[in-house]
Amino acid sequence: MGLNCGIVGLPNVGKSTIFSALTSAPAEAANYPFCTIEPNVGIVNVPDPRLDRIVELIPTAKVIPAVTEFVDIAGLVAGASKGEGLGNKFLANIREVGVIAHVVRCFDDPDIIHVNNKIDPAGDIETINIELALADWDTVDKRYQKQSKLARIAKDAKEAAALVPIYERLLEGLGKGLSARSIVTDTEERAMLSDLHLITMKPVIFVCNIDESAIGQDNDYVKAVKDIAAKEGSKVVCICGKTESEIASLDTPEERAEFLEAAGLEESGMNVLIRTAYETLGLRTFFTAGSDEDRAWTFRAGYKAPQAAGVIHTDFEKGFIKAEVYSCEDLFKYGSEAKVKEAGRLRIEGKEYIVQDGDIMHFRFNV
């Protein structure tokens, strides 16, 4: 799975506005369909209050947060699976991302054109779901035709015979507009399908683009999206694109904090979206801390200590000996690394240690 999040949706639902606010890098935003043609790519810092607290307790010369990547992809319309609009380009781009952030318009504004001339979140979601399912149906059907022939050849029969019934289930479900992730839930079967790069196997985050009046409360449009998300097992993030653009345009953290307070918000909706995408991608954070640098490092959930060391440098993984480890929560509790050691909370871990989100680590290695 890719380590990035693709922002998708129908044309003119606010994808580029949200992308610009996310990255503070202006993507072209205009009141007409297909404003975005080539995908815009932005690297964004992952907001993490834990890093801020680590810096307070372990002062340093440099602070480096974790980052993740967002991709603003061209709008999709009905018929995209058959090449309508920018369908072919859209589908090619979306296959390359790890998680889909599906932006859904959840506000009324007669001055902003809707591609279907009505505000209908459920209908918008269905349009995209069907197009993605049909695109996957074509992919599966091509492979099914090939594997069905191989199943009749002795040397390939066993492997092909195991895949054919899975393809048949997929074809039936995708033809009804269902997602591949809802049809194939077994981990081993999913692994067998990984080379197909099915779009509807990717996890989805629904992003409700609301107006100022709906901040802090769910309007009927948002409720409709949340009902759909609950059935699909997907997460929902509500964002006012207009407000977030105003926040992003402010120059200093102090100005942004004042704006948020005045708007009655604890934090930016963009921060929530970034963290949600990061977690949904299966990404976690460990920290290194010292006088030279306090840094958040990204690793995949389930990594063992040598793999995490390799995130810093391949030599660290090759020559891994041990890791000194303690939780950032222990640092916050005891107030300093010295006191963490005194409390017996610093551990020496070996090659089989599974790194935990929030670990502060120092690696011993020899090359």
C-alpha positions as CSV (number, residue, x, y, z in Angstrom):
1,M,0.0,0.0,0.0
2,G,1.3,3.5,-0.9
3,L,2.2,5.8,2.0
4,N,0.0,8.7,0.7
5,C,-3.6,9.9,0.8
6,G,-5.5,10.8,-2.4
7,I,-8.1,13.5,-2.2
8,V,-11.0,12.6,-4.5
9,G,-14.6,13.5,-5.1
10,L,-16.9,14.9,-7.7
11,P,-15.8,18.1,-9.5
12,N,-16.4,21.3,-7.5
13,V,-16.8,19.8,-4.0
14,G,-13.9,21.7,-2.6
15,K,-11.0,19.2,-3.0
16,S,-8.5,21.8,-4.2
17,T,-9.5,24.3,-1.5
18,I,-8.9,21.7,1.1
19,F,-5.6,20.6,-0.4
20,S,-4.4,24.2,-0.5
21,A,-5.3,24.6,3.2
22,L,-3.6,21.3,4.0
23,T,-0.4,22.2,2.4
24,S,-0.5,26.0,2.5
25,A,0.5,25.6,-1.2
26,P,-2.1,27.0,-3.6
27,A,-3.6,24.5,-5.9
28,E,-5.8,26.1,-8.6
29,A,-9.3,26.4,-7.2
30,A,-12.1,27.7,-9.5
31,N,-15.9,27.5,-10.0
32,Y,-15.9,25.1,-12.9
33,P,-15.5,21.3,-13.3
34,F,-12.1,19.7,-13.9
35,C,-10.1,22.6,-12.5
36,T,-7.6,20.0,-11.4
37,I,-6.2,17.9,-14.2
38,E,-2.6,16.9,-13.2
39,P,-2.6,15.8,-9.6
40,N,-1.0,18.2,-7.1
41,V,1.2,16.6,-4.5
42,G,2.0,18.1,-1.1
43,I,4.0,17.0,1.9
44,V,2.5,18.1,5.2
45,N,3.7,17.9,8.8
46,V,1.8,15.6,11.1
47,P,0.6,17.6,14.1
48,D,1.6,15.8,17.2
49,P,1.3,17.5,20.6
50,R,3.6,14.8,22.1
51,L,6.6,16.2,20.1
52,D,5.8,19.7,21.5
53,R,5.9,18.3,25.1
54,I,9.2,16.4,24.4
55,V,10.8,19.7,23.2
56,E,9.7,21.4,26.5
57,L,11.3,18.6,28.6
58,I,14.4,17.9,26.3
59,P,15.4,21.3,24.8
60,T,17.1,21.0,21.5
61,A,18.6,22.9,18.6
62,K,16.3,21.4,15.9
63,V,12.8,20.1,15.9
64,I,11.6,17.8,13.0
65,P,8.0,16.5,12.9
66,A,6.8,13.5,11.0
67,V,5.3,14.1,7.5
68,T,2.9,12.5,5.2
69,E,1.8,13.1,1.6
70,F,-1.5,14.2,0.1
71,V,-2.4,14.1,-3.5
72,D,-5.2,16.3,-5.0
73,I,-6.7,14.2,-7.9
74,A,-8.9,15.4,-10.7
75,G,-12.7,15.2,-10.1
76,L,-14.6,12.1,-11.2
77,V,-18.0,12.0,-12.9
78,A,-20.5,9.3,-13.8
79,G,-19.0,7.2,-16.7
80,A,-15.4,7.7,-15.5
81,S,-14.9,3.9,-15.6
82,K,-15.6,4.1,-19.3
83,G,-13.3,7.2,-19.8
84,E,-15.9,10.0,-19.3
85,G,-14.5,13.3,-18.2
86,L,-11.0,12.7,-17.0
87,G,-11.8,9.2,-16.0
88,N,-8.8,7.3,-17.3
89,K,-6.4,9.8,-15.8
90,F,-8.3,9.9,-12.5
91,L,-8.3,6.1,-12.2
92,A,-4.6,5.8,-13.0
93,N,-3.7,8.4,-10.3
94,I,-6.0,6.9,-7.6
95,R,-4.5,3.4,-8.0
96,E,-1.2,4.8,-6.7
97,V,-2.4,6.1,-3.3
98,G,-2.7,4.2,-0.1
99,V,-5.8,5.8,1.4
100,I,-8.7,7.7,-0.2
101,A,-10.0,10.9,1.3
102,H,-13.4,11.2,-0.3
103,V,-14.5,14.9,-0.1
104,V,-18.3,15.3,-0.1
105,R,-20.1,18.6,-0.4
106,C,-22.3,19.1,2.6
107,F,-23.3,22.8,2.2
108,D,-25.7,24.9,0.2
109,D,-24.4,27.8,-1.9
110,P,-26.2,28.8,-5.1
111,D,-23.1,30.6,-6.3
112,I,-21.0,27.4,-6.4
113,I,-21.9,25.1,-9.2
114,H,-22.6,21.4,-8.4
115,V,-21.9,19.0,-11.3
116,N,-25.3,17.4,-10.8
117,N,-27.1,20.7,-10.1
118,K,-28.3,19.5,-6.6
119,I,-26.7,18.8,-3.2
120,D,-27.1,15.1,-2.5
121,P,-24.2,13.6,-0.5
122,A,-25.6,10.1,-0.6
123,G,-26.0,10.3,-4.4
124,D,-22.5,11.8,-4.8
125,I,-20.9,9.0,-2.8
126,E,-22.9,6.4,-4.8
127,T,-21.7,7.9,-8.1
128,I,-18.1,7.5,-7.1
129,N,-18.5,4.1,-5.4
130,I,-20.1,2.7,-8.6
131,E,-17.5,4.1,-10.9
132,L,-14.6,2.8,-8.8
133,A,-16.4,-0.6,-8.5
134,L,-16.9,-0.8,-12.3
135,A,-13.2,0.1,-12.8
136,D,-12.2,-2.7,-10.5
137,W,-14.7,-5.1,-12.2
138,D,-12.8,-4.6,-15.5
139,T,-9.5,-5.3,-13.8
140,V,-10.8,-8.5,-12.1
141,D,-12.5,-9.7,-15.3
142,K,-9.3,-9.5,-17.3
143,R,-7.4,-11.5,-14.7
144,Y,-10.3,-13.9,-14.3
145,Q,-10.3,-14.8,-18.0
146,K,-6.6,-15.5,-17.8
147,Q,-6.7,-17.6,-14.6
148,S,-9.7,-19.6,-15.9
149,K,-7.5,-20.8,-18.8
150,L,-4.5,-21.4,-16.5
151,A,-6.7,-23.6,-14.2
152,R,-7.0,-26.1,-17.1
153,I,-3.2,-26.3,-17.4
154,A,-1.7,-28.9,-15.1
155,K,1.3,-27.0,-13.8
156,D,-0.7,-23.9,-13.0
157,A,-3.9,-25.5,-12.0
158,K,-3.5,-25.4,-8.2
159,E,-2.8,-21.7,-7.8
160,A,-5.3,-20.7,-10.4
161,A,-8.0,-22.9,-9.0
162,A,-7.6,-21.1,-5.6
163,L,-8.0,-17.7,-7.2
164,V,-10.9,-18.3,-9.6
165,P,-13.6,-18.6,-7.0
166,I,-12.3,-15.3,-5.3
167,Y,-12.5,-13.6,-8.7
168,E,-16.0,-14.9,-9.2
169,R,-17.1,-13.5,-5.9
170,L,-15.5,-10.1,-6.7
171,L,-17.1,-9.9,-10.1
172,E,-20.6,-10.6,-8.7
173,G,-20.2,-8.0,-5.9
174,L,-18.4,-5.3,-7.9
175,G,-21.1,-5.6,-10.6
176,K,-23.6,-4.6,-7.9
177,G,-21.5,-1.5,-6.9
178,L,-20.0,-3.1,-3.8
179,S,-16.4,-2.4,-2.7
180,A,-13.7,-5.1,-2.9
181,R,-12.9,-4.5,0.8
182,S,-16.5,-5.5,1.7
183,I,-16.4,-8.6,-0.5
184,V,-13.0,-10.0,0.4
185,T,-12.4,-9.7,4.2
186,D,-10.0,-12.6,4.7
187,T,-6.4,-11.4,5.2
188,E,-4.8,-14.3,3.2
189,E,-7.3,-13.8,0.3
190,R,-6.5,-10.1,0.3
191,A,-2.8,-10.9,0.0
192,M,-3.5,-13.1,-3.0
193,L,-5.2,-10.1,-4.7
194,S,-2.5,-7.5,-3.8
195,D,-1.0,-7.4,-7.3
196,L,-4.4,-6.3,-8.8
197,H,-4.1,-2.9,-7.0
198,L,-7.9,-2.7,-6.6
199,I,-9.1,0.8,-5.9
200,T,-12.1,-0.3,-3.8
201,M,-9.8,-2.4,-1.6
202,K,-8.3,0.9,-0.3
203,P,-9.6,2.3,3.0
204,V,-11.7,5.4,2.7
205,I,-12.0,8.5,4.9
206,F,-15.1,10.6,4.2
207,V,-14.4,14.4,4.4
208,C,-17.6,16.4,4.8
209,N,-17.0,19.9,3.4
210,I,-19.3,22.1,5.5
211,D,-20.0,25.8,5.8
212,E,-19.5,28.0,8.8
213,S,-23.0,27.4,10.1
214,A,-22.4,23.7,10.5
215,I,-19.1,23.9,12.5
216,G,-19.5,22.0,15.7
217,Q,-22.8,20.4,14.7
218,D,-24.1,17.9,12.1
219,N,-26.4,19.2,9.5
220,D,-28.6,16.7,7.5
221,Y,-26.0,16.3,4.8
222,V,-23.3,15.3,7.4
223,K,-25.7,12.9,9.1
224,A,-26.3,11.2,5.7
225,V,-22.6,10.8,5.2
226,K,-22.0,9.4,8.7
227,D,-24.8,6.8,8.1
228,I,-23.0,5.6,5.0
229,A,-19.6,5.6,6.7
230,A,-20.9,3.6,9.6
231,K,-22.2,0.9,7.2
232,E,-18.8,0.8,5.4
233,G,-16.7,0.9,8.6
234,S,-15.1,4.2,7.4
235,K,-14.1,7.3,9.4
236,V,-15.6,10.8,8.9
237,V,-13.9,14.1,9.3
238,C,-15.8,17.4,9.0
239,I,-14.0,20.4,7.6
240,C,-15.1,23.9,6.6
241,G,-12.9,24.5,3.6
242,K,-13.5,28.2,3.7
243,T,-12.5,28.6,7.3
244,E,-9.5,26.3,6.9
245,S,-8.3,28.5,4.0
246,E,-8.5,31.5,6.2
247,I,-6.5,29.7,9.0
248,A,-3.9,28.6,6.5
249,S,-3.4,32.2,5.3
250,L,-2.4,33.5,8.7
251,D,1.3,34.0,9.2
252,T,2.0,32.8,12.8
253,P,0.9,30.0,15.1
254,E,-0.3,32.7,17.5
255,E,-2.6,34.2,14.9
256,R,-3.9,30.8,14.1
257,A,-4.6,30.0,17.7
258,E,-6.5,33.3,18.2
259,F,-8.6,32.6,15.1
260,L,-9.4,29.1,16.3
261,E,-10.4,30.4,19.8
262,A,-12.6,33.1,18.2
263,A,-14.3,30.4,16.0
264,G,-14.8,28.2,19.0
265,L,-12.5,25.4,17.7
266,E,-10.0,23.4,19.8
267,E,-7.9,22.7,16.7
268,S,-7.9,23.0,12.9
269,G,-10.0,20.4,11.1
270,M,-7.0,19.9,8.9
271,N,-5.0,18.6,11.8
272,V,-7.7,16.0,12.5
273,L,-7.7,15.0,8.8
274,I,-3.9,14.7,8.7
275,R,-3.8,12.5,11.8
276,T,-6.7,10.4,10.6
277,A,-5.0,9.8,7.2
278,Y,-1.7,9.0,8.9
279,E,-3.3,6.4,11.2
280,T,-5.4,4.9,8.5
281,L,-2.3,4.4,6.4
282,G,-1.1,2.2,9.2
283,L,1.6,4.7,10.2
284,R,2.9,5.3,13.7
285,T,5.5,7.5,15.3
286,F,8.6,6.9,17.4
287,F,10.9,9.7,18.7
288,T,14.5,10.4,19.1
289,A,15.5,13.2,21.5
290,G,18.7,15.1,22.4
291,S,20.4,18.4,22.5
292,D,21.0,18.4,18.8
293,E,17.6,17.3,17.5
294,D,14.1,16.2,18.7
295,R,12.5,14.3,15.9
296,A,9.4,12.3,15.1
297,W,10.0,9.3,12.9
298,T,7.4,7.4,10.9
299,F,7.2,3.6,10.9
300,R,4.6,1.0,9.9
301,A,2.6,-0.5,12.7
302,G,4.2,-3.9,13.6
303,Y,7.8,-2.9,12.9
304,K,10.4,-4.6,15.0
305,A,13.3,-2.5,16.5
306,P,15.8,-3.2,13.7
307,Q,13.2,-2.1,11.1
308,A,12.5,1.1,13.0
309,A,16.3,1.7,13.2
310,G,16.4,1.3,9.4
311,V,14.0,4.3,9.1
312,I,16.8,6.5,10.4
313,H,19.6,4.9,8.3
314,T,20.1,1.5,6.7
315,D,23.4,1.1,8.6
316,F,21.4,1.2,11.9
317,E,19.3,-1.8,10.8
318,K,22.3,-3.7,9.4
319,G,24.4,-3.3,12.5
320,F,21.6,-3.3,15.1
321,I,22.6,-4.4,18.5
322,K,20.1,-3.1,21.1
323,A,17.7,-0.2,21.6
324,E,17.2,1.9,24.7
325,V,13.5,2.5,24.9
326,Y,11.0,4.3,27.1
327,S,7.5,5.7,26.5
328,C,7.0,9.4,25.9
329,E,4.1,9.1,28.5
330,D,6.8,8.2,31.1
331,L,8.8,11.2,30.1
332,F,5.7,13.4,30.6
333,K,5.0,11.7,34.0
334,Y,8.5,11.9,35.5
335,G,9.7,15.1,33.8
336,S,13.1,14.1,32.6
337,E,15.0,11.2,31.1
338,A,17.1,10.9,34.2
339,K,14.0,10.5,36.3
340,V,12.6,7.9,33.9
341,K,15.8,5.9,34.4
342,E,15.6,6.3,38.2
343,A,12.0,5.0,38.1
344,G,13.2,1.9,36.2
345,R,11.1,2.7,33.1
346,L,13.9,2.8,30.6
347,R,14.4,-0.7,28.9
348,I,17.0,-2.4,26.8
349,E,15.2,-4.2,23.9
350,G,16.5,-6.6,21.3
351,K,15.7,-7.5,17.7
352,E,12.3,-9.0,18.4
353,Y,10.9,-6.0,20.2
354,I,7.8,-4.6,18.4
355,V,8.0,-0.8,18.4
356,Q,5.1,1.0,20.0
357,D,3.6,4.3,19.0
358,G,5.1,7.0,21.2
359,D,8.3,5.2,22.0
360,I,11.4,7.3,22.6
361,M,14.4,5.3,21.3
362,H,18.2,5.3,21.1
363,F,19.8,2.7,19.0
364,R,23.0,0.9,19.5
365,F,24.6,-0.4,16.4
366,N,27.9,-1.5,14.9
367,V,28.9,-1.6,11.2
